[in-house]
Structures are given as structure tokens and as C-alpha cells.
Amino acid sequence: MANTINEIASALGVDLLMPASFRGVEFDCLFTRDTLAKDTVTYAYPYRDGEEVEPVNAVIVDLVFVESGKPDALFATTHYEADGDSIFDSAISWFGDAMDTLRNIQQDIARVTNIIASAEYVVNALANEVQSTIGSALDYLDYPTAFISDLKHLTGAFTERLSLSEASRLSDWNALTGLKNTMLTLPAQRTTAQQTMSSGSVFASTLRHASVMPQSDTEMINQAIRLVAVSEMTDTASDIFVNEIASPTLSSTDIERITGDVRTLIVEAIAAQRASVSTRMATAVREQAGTPDTRQDQAIIATLQESAWPLQEQARGLILALPPLVQRRVTRRCNLPLLAFEWYGDASRATQLARLNPSLRESNNLNPGDVL
């Protein structure tokens, strides 16, 4: 019946909506017989009760769901981020296998004891250097891989104290490279290298006294320290580059220097690993023994190469994101603030000029003809 009345009223042009009010205040009806909500605009006036409501047609929302897929390589930007955890995992596997091989040889038990003593000396000396405690309380003779874990824990405790802020990124990196250099000198402080043809001349010694060790054992300790240093420096360099994206403070020369430090250490680690493989191969040929297993060595070399590429691309993208460097010539005697005001109209940009010209010695005495 109601539908029939509505149809007749609409045909006759009769409005069935009667004026409505609540407590003397008139209001408009926003919803009629249809279930579609109306988009409205309200106008309120000061010192006046109620608001005026103006309908602006219905609200229609179209939702389109598109299945997520692989981005187009032509338009997508690749973001590289280096990760040193893979190097750390490979170092643990390599050092554990090397120690297991030595422990399986009965006549080399003195070598194992001497290597463990050197590892304990290195960890204790590094703990005193970074002023931190050792992460684990495991015996290196039973768990030789704990040596790598403790080195990683101590270097991680050192880098956690570095703020990597805008004002201290370069100094923090210098502190980390200094720690790396100190770590690499620790084994030489305890051991005295001696070329030996057999393991008979190797003897175990106390923890803090010098000991006679074959060159191969000393190189194994050095390589373990080098791999841990590569892992920590790769992670720290990647963190610095990530922070540089948000707040750039380093020049392209500084970015190249950080990348070059990590790359140099990676090249040294690869060369040392290949030299170790060559030495074992030559020893096997000389003693007419079986071919040594070098799968862990090849895995470490491949991991080092794979870690160097993302870090290099991350640094390259960061350098390309910076504006291109342009050389300009000073035309009169001045200092950096005056020169920045002359070139850019902003004297505060003198700090940028100083950062882009690290070789500048006298910033307050610029002469005509100087190139910045």
C-alpha cells in the first residue's frame, strides 16, 4: 500500500516529506527509503541553534584489488644492503672443521692445545681492549667454534657503543678500523713463527707465555680474526650508508674511503684463504697424502665475494644520489663563510664547503686562484 501511495505521489509531484523538528529545532532528513548514504555538507553559525545541511549527492566508492606481483625491472629501483652474518656463519663452519681435522690426528694434539691457548689469549686481550665481558663460558677445546662467537660478541659490543650520528660517523669508523688493526696484531704478540716440517717441534705452553707455532696455525688464527672483522665492518658500513640516506653528512670521498677499507680487508681475507688452500695442496703432494677437502674454503671465498658486491653497489647508489661535484675558482682573498655567501648567498653553507674539501688547510686564508 505504501509503495502505491509513493508512486501516485511521485506521479502527481506531491512531496510526502513533512517538516520535522526536535525540541523546536528543524532538521532535514538524510535517509529516505533508499539505503544509499548521502554525502552532505553542514554549515554552522555562531550564536544560532542547529546547522544547515546541504546534500551533495550520493557517495560511490569503487574498490579495485590488484594482485601483487614482481615489480618491473625497468621502473623499480634496486636497494642494496650488505649483510655480514653470512661471513660469520661461514667462518664458524670453516674453523670448526679445521679444528676437527686436527683433533682427529693423534700426533697433532699439541698443536690443537697450542691453538686453543692462542685463541684464549686473543679473546682475553680483546675483552680488555673493548672493556667488555666474554659472551660464553665454553671451553674452546670442546667447543672450538665458541672462539669465533666470542670474537663476534666482543666486536659487536664495541660497535654498539658507536652512535653513528651525523657528527661522529667518520670518527666512529676510524675507531672500528683501529680496533681491527689491534685485533690482527694480537696473535703475533704471543706466538713466535717457526718453519717446521713436522708437528714434533710444536709444544703446548701456558696462556700468557710465548709459544712456538707453525706458520699455518698462526695464519688460521689470523684468518679467523680477519673474517670476524670483515663481518663486523660490513654490517657497520652498511648501517652508516643507511643513515646517510636519511641525513647525509659524508662526502663522496668519505664514502669511497669506508668502502675501500672494507674492500681491502675482504681482498686480504680472500688472498689468505687461497694461500691456505695452496699450502695444504702442496703439503698433500709432498707427503703423498689424500687431496684435502677445500669445500669450506671455497664457500668462504664465495661468501666474501658476494658480500663485497652489495656494499659496493650501496655506496655507489649513495654517491650517485649526491649532487655532482663542480670545481670553482676563488677570485679574491676571503674565508669560507664569505665565499659561501658570495657563491650561494648563505654563509652557513661554509660547513658544506669544508666537508667537500678535506684537504683544505687554511679555511680563513683563501687566495685568488684556489680551486674548491
Beta strands, then each sheet from edge to edge (+ up, - down):
strand 1: 20-22
strand 2: 25-27
strand 3: 38-44
strand 4: 51-58
strand 5: 191-193
strand 6: 211-213
sheet 1: 1+ 2-
sheet 2: 3+ 4-
sheet 3: 5+ 6+
end
